Amino acid sequence: YDSGNACVRKAVDGYLLDGTVPKNGTVCS
């Protein structure tokens, strides 16, 4: 998961820390 993709890390960290699920359609380029 720690592949250097800040977008993915942010989404995963948000889920782990806040329990928030990324909106449907969230795309990390």
Secondary structure, 3 states (H helix, E strand, C coil): CCCCCHHHHHHHHHHHHHCCCCCCCCCCC
